[in-house]
Amino acid sequence: LADADLSLPQALRDIHRLAVEQPIEGKVADYIPALATADAIRCGIAFATLDGEVHTAGDAELPFSIQSISKVFGLVLAMQRMGDGLWRRVGMEPSGQPFNSIVQLEWEHGIPRNPFINAGAILVADTLVAHFSSSRQAFLSFVRRLAGSEYCDVNDEVLASETRHGSRNAALAYLMKSFGNLEAEVDEVLAHYFFQCSVEMSCKELATSLLFLANQGMHPITGEKVTSPRDAHRVNAILSTSGMYDQSGQFAFAVGLPAKSGVGGGIVAIVPGHGVIAAWSPPLNRHGNSTRGLSMITELASRLGLSIF
Ligand code: GLN
């Protein structure tokens, strides 16, 4: 990557141009009205490196709905608070099922397969609600500190929409509650979960905020020790097997980086020892992953030889 650093800005520009020249494939998320209005032609990419540089192309500074990418921040915050006890309440196996699937949750007695599907993130939200006097404020301060930006905030319209159309997530929460795996009140847990999904950040902010995962748990810009090296490795391991939902295997095969997507069209990919890529384009494939985001990250990883495998 050292030589590639010199040509990184050029590579990003090329890859972004290639992506926007292709016809738009996929469909903008429409499970809530507030996301259905996202502009399908928006497209951006950022690569933040451990030395503090952020290279960008396209709409890399426009905030968008981070949605499931919030599951990474939630998990790290819960790991800080809960220690290894967390892993008695949530698993670490890929689900092979869509992100909001409910079937395995009954088979596995209310223990979600991993923290990056909805059930798992709702379980993590429960631990945050139980451990913080104001988990939503704690979440937002955490993200702002990592991103180095006071501007990261919740979109109230998305939050209202998530809350109003959240029946599936409520079903997941009640099922876990019925198995005794949820401590706090369901309404409070869901309020936290919908809040974190509704936070907006740009590619630039996202890439910067997750640099600690590429750096053994230490944020290279703030100097904060966010996790131990062991926990950074664990988060990256689960991102590699479960971060792209039921497309995680294919993503590992084609790209080979720990990554997380969200239905707002964002994808973050960790390049251990080097930095973090964040890509954004709202239209999604049938797995809920951004089509142009996937093609940009796949192309960049292949040009620069980034696969960890
Ligand atoms: N808010 C979305 C949901 O709960 C997040 C899912 C996602 O980004 N995949 O359904």
Boltz pocket constraint, residues with backbone or C-beta under 6 A from the ligand:
constraints:
  - pocket:
      binder: B
      contacts: [[A, 66], [A, 67], [A, 68], [A, 69], [A, 99], [A, 100], [A, 118], [A, 162], [A, 169], [A, 197], [A, 261], [A, 262], [A, 263], [A, 264], [A, 288]]
      max_distance: 6.0
